[in-house]
């Protein structure tokens, strides 16, 4: 059997499994963070979380599929490991970079929401107070 095909046969399930594992981990642990970002709206947090997971799958599985092809002919077993290490390492770096980008964007949204909440008074104004008269000299 051609060793290039072996590298494909190992790379595709490993890349897919890593993508699924990272997506599930982010989805499970990111739900609480999203609920905080969205000011406790659990239903909206679940919807946004699901949309983020779908986008994550589309981008990363698309990358895994595109990155599968190799231009060189793999003829030795060490060559298989060499090709796999480069490909899987690149997939892991892309997964990490996309995760950091998601967290950065969500943190910016959260920070903006916190600033908006701090600028609103806790209770509406209940009246108007006249200014003090100027001291007479």
C-alpha positions as CSV (number, residue, x, y, z in Angstrom):
1,X,0.0,0.0,0.0
2,X,1.2,3.5,-0.8
3,X,2.4,5.3,2.4
4,X,0.9,8.6,1.2
5,X,-2.6,6.9,1.4
6,X,-1.7,5.6,4.9
7,X,-0.8,9.2,6.0
8,X,-4.2,10.3,4.7
9,X,-6.0,7.5,6.4
10,X,-4.4,8.4,9.7
11,X,-4.6,12.2,9.3
12,X,-8.2,12.6,8.4
13,X,-9.7,10.8,11.5
14,X,-7.2,12.4,13.9
15,X,-7.8,15.9,12.5
16,X,-11.6,15.3,12.6
17,X,-11.5,13.9,16.1
18,X,-9.4,16.8,17.4
19,X,-11.8,19.3,15.8
20,X,-14.8,17.5,17.4
21,X,-13.2,17.3,20.8
22,X,-12.2,21.0,20.9
23,X,-15.6,22.0,19.6
24,X,-17.4,20.0,22.3
25,X,-15.1,21.3,25.0
26,X,-15.6,24.9,24.0
27,X,-19.3,24.5,23.7
28,X,-19.7,22.9,27.1
29,X,-17.4,25.4,28.9
30,X,-18.3,28.4,26.8
31,X,-22.0,28.3,27.7
32,X,-21.5,29.9,31.1
33,X,-19.3,32.6,29.6
34,X,-21.8,33.3,26.9
35,X,-24.6,33.6,29.4
36,X,-22.6,36.2,31.3
37,X,-21.8,38.0,28.0
38,X,-25.5,38.1,27.1
39,X,-26.6,39.3,30.6
40,X,-28.1,36.0,31.8
41,X,-30.3,35.3,28.7
42,X,-29.8,31.5,28.7
43,X,-31.9,30.8,25.6
44,X,-29.9,33.4,23.6
45,X,-26.7,32.0,25.0
46,X,-27.6,28.5,23.9
47,X,-28.5,29.7,20.4
48,X,-25.3,31.7,20.0
49,X,-23.3,28.8,21.4
50,X,-24.8,26.4,18.9
51,X,-24.1,28.9,16.0
52,X,-20.5,29.3,17.1
53,X,-20.1,25.5,17.2
54,X,-21.5,25.1,13.7
55,X,-19.2,27.8,12.4
56,X,-16.3,26.3,14.2
57,X,-17.0,22.9,12.6
58,X,-17.3,24.4,9.2
59,X,-14.1,26.3,9.3
60,X,-12.0,23.7,11.0
61,X,-13.2,20.6,9.1
62,X,-12.9,22.6,5.9
63,X,-9.3,23.4,6.9
64,X,-8.6,19.7,7.8
65,X,-9.9,18.6,4.4
66,X,-7.9,21.2,2.5
67,X,-4.7,20.6,4.4
68,X,-4.9,16.8,3.8
69,X,-3.2,16.9,0.4
70,X,0.5,16.6,0.3
71,X,2.7,17.5,-2.7
72,X,5.5,15.0,-1.9
73,X,5.5,11.3,-2.3
74,X,5.9,9.6,1.1
75,X,8.0,6.5,0.7
76,X,9.2,5.6,4.2
77,X,7.5,5.1,7.6
78,X,9.5,8.0,9.2
79,X,8.2,10.1,6.3
80,X,4.6,9.2,7.3
81,X,5.3,10.4,10.8
82,X,7.0,13.6,9.5
83,X,4.1,14.5,7.3
84,X,1.5,13.7,10.0
85,X,3.3,15.8,12.6
86,X,3.4,18.8,10.4
87,X,-0.3,18.4,9.4
88,X,-1.7,17.6,12.8
89,X,0.5,20.3,14.4
90,X,-0.8,22.9,11.9
91,X,-4.4,21.8,12.6
92,X,-3.8,22.2,16.4
93,X,-2.3,25.7,15.9
94,X,-5.3,26.7,13.7
95,X,-7.8,25.3,16.3
96,X,-6.0,27.3,19.1
97,X,-5.8,30.5,17.0
98,X,-9.6,30.3,16.3
99,X,-10.3,29.6,19.9
100,X,-8.3,32.6,21.0
101,X,-10.0,34.8,18.4
102,X,-13.5,33.7,19.7
103,X,-12.6,34.3,23.3
104,X,-11.2,37.8,22.4
105,X,-14.3,38.8,20.5
106,X,-16.6,37.5,23.2
107,X,-14.6,39.2,25.9
108,X,-14.8,42.5,24.0
109,X,-18.6,42.1,23.8
110,X,-18.8,41.2,27.5
111,X,-16.6,44.2,28.4
112,X,-18.8,46.6,26.4
113,X,-21.9,45.1,28.1
114,X,-20.4,45.7,31.5
115,X,-19.6,49.3,30.7
116,X,-23.2,49.9,29.5
117,X,-24.6,48.4,32.7
118,X,-22.3,50.6,34.9
119,X,-23.4,53.8,33.1
120,X,-27.1,53.2,33.9
121,X,-28.3,54.3,37.4
122,X,-29.5,51.4,39.5
123,X,-32.9,53.2,40.0
124,X,-34.5,55.8,37.8
125,X,-34.4,59.4,39.0
126,X,-37.2,60.1,41.4
127,X,-37.2,63.9,41.3
128,X,-35.2,67.0,40.8
129,X,-33.3,69.0,43.3
130,X,-32.7,72.7,42.9
131,X,-29.1,73.8,43.0
132,X,-27.9,75.5,46.2
133,X,-28.1,79.3,46.2
134,X,-24.8,81.1,45.8
135,X,-23.3,82.4,49.1
136,X,-23.9,86.1,49.6
137,X,-20.9,88.3,50.2
